């Protein structure tokens, strides 16, 4: 059964452009969550800076304060990752380029994840899926766009989308450009 699709327009945080050799859809990573994460990272990193400043000012690196310096190492690693992530959220965008030769998904300018390059002729279907992550504080939902290849491989093209409209827009635009008839995929976002 064919699905009828209504044009959702260009969702918040996304842009689309066309050229003679294809189209480009971009999504900026910056969101309201980035502001919250920025405050959290500043507090986290400030505490670590304070901890290490006190530990090192009391005699430098000695056998006596080795435990004091080593204790927060896992927290330091988390702080470095979170700082990198927040910087990426301010600067990065995900770009999906579609042509009759390839569909490419890449993240730039801060490296984060892998570039995907898929021959357009190998794509049988594009669909969206919601990803629910549960924690003790509740659950969060993000959305991803996936492609099914003619050899039945299922590949994630884009992940971490905050709005279902962003995922559905990407799916619709890719399928329209490549002339792929939309069919229902088990477990897809509707």
N, C-alpha and C positions, 0 to 999 in steps of 0.2 A: 504494500500500500504506500503510495507516495505521500510524503509529508508536505503540507503547505507551510511556507515560511513567510513571515512578515518581516519587512525591512526594519531592523532595530535602530537604524541610524548609527552614527559614529559614537561609540561609548566614551565616557569620560576618561581622559588620560591617554587616548589613542589618536593617531593621525593616519591618513592614508594618502598616498600619492601614486600617480600613474606616469609611466614614461613609454617610449616607443618599444622598449624591450621587456616590460612587465609592470608589476605594481609592488609597492612597498608599504607595509603596515608597521607602525612603530608604537610601542607602549612604554611610557616613562614609568620608572619604578617608584618615584616619589609619591607618597600618600600621607594621609593623616597619621597612620601608624609610624611613619618615619619620624615624625616629631616626638611621639612618645618614646620611641627607641633611642632617639638622640639624648633625651633627658636621662633615660636609664643608663646609657653608655657613659655619659659624663659623670654621673654619680658613681658608677662601677669603677671606671678608670681613676677617678679622683681618690677613691678609697684605696685602690692598689698603689697609686703614687704616694699617698700618705704612709701606707704600710711600709713600702720599700724605703722611703726617705728616712723614716724613723729607724728602721732596721740597719740601714747602711751608715747613718750618722752616729750610731753608737759603737763605732770601732771598725767599720768596714766589714769585709767578709772574713769572719773568723769561725773557728770550730764551734764556739759557743752560740753564735747566732745563725749557724747553718740551718737549723730546723726552722727558725723564724723566717729565713729567706726562702726555704724550700716549701714550707707549708702552703702558701697561696699560689703555687705554680699552676695548678689546674685552673684556678680563678684567673690567673694571668693569661693563660691560653684562651679561655673563654672571652676575656676582655679584648684580646687581639682580634679574634674572629668577629665579635660583635661590632667592634670599631670598623673593621674592614667592610662588614655587611652594611652598616649605616652609611659609610662613604659611598658604597656602591648604590644604595637607594637614592642618594642625592644626585649622583652623576649618570647612572646607567639607564639604558633603554634596551628593550628587546626588539629586534628588527626581524620581521618575516618578509622575505623577498620571494615573490612568485613570478615565474616566467614559464613559458612552454617547455623549457629545458629542465629547470630545477626549482625546488622549493627549499629555501635556506632559512634557518633560524639561527640568529647569533645575538650575543650579548656584548655590549660595548659601552663605554671605553674601559671600565674596570673589569679585568678578567673574572668571570664567575660562571662556571659550567662550560659545556662544550658546544661548539658550533655543529649544527646538523645540516647536511646537504643531501637532499633526496631527489633522485631523478623524477620529474613530474610524471613521466609515462609509467612509472612503477606504482603510482598511487591509485588504489581502488576506491577508498572511502576516507573521508575526514569526519571526525566526530569529537564531541566534548564530553568530559567526565568531571564529576565533582570528587574531590579528595577530602575526606573528613579525618581530622587528626583529633584524637581524644586525649585529654589529660585530666589530672585530678581537679583542675579548675573549670572544666567544661570541655567544649569541643570547638574547633574552628574549621571553616570550610574554605578551600581554595578550588580553583578550576584549572583544568588543563585541556589542551587540544592535542589529539592523537591522530595518527594516520594508520590505516591498514593498507599494507602493500599487496600487490597481486600474488606474491608468494606466501600470503597470510601472516607475515610478520606484522606486529603491532608496535609502533614507535611513538614515543612521546615527542611532540614537536615543540610545545611551549607549556610551561607549568608555572604555578604560583600566581595565577590571575586572581585578583580579589573579587571581581564581578563576573557573574555568569554571562552578562551581556557582552563582555570583552571576548570570552571564549566563543559564544555563539556568533558574534560578528566575524571573528577570524575564520571559523568553520565556513560560514556562508560565503565570505569573499573568496576564499581559496577554491571552494567547490565551483562557484560561479565562474571564476577566471579560467579554471581548467576544464570546465564543462562536465563536471562530475555530478551525476544524478544522486541526490541525497536519499539514502535508504536508512532505515532504522537499524541501529547497532545495539545489541543487548548491553544494558548497563549504561547507556549514554544519557547525558543530560537532555531533558526534553523542554 
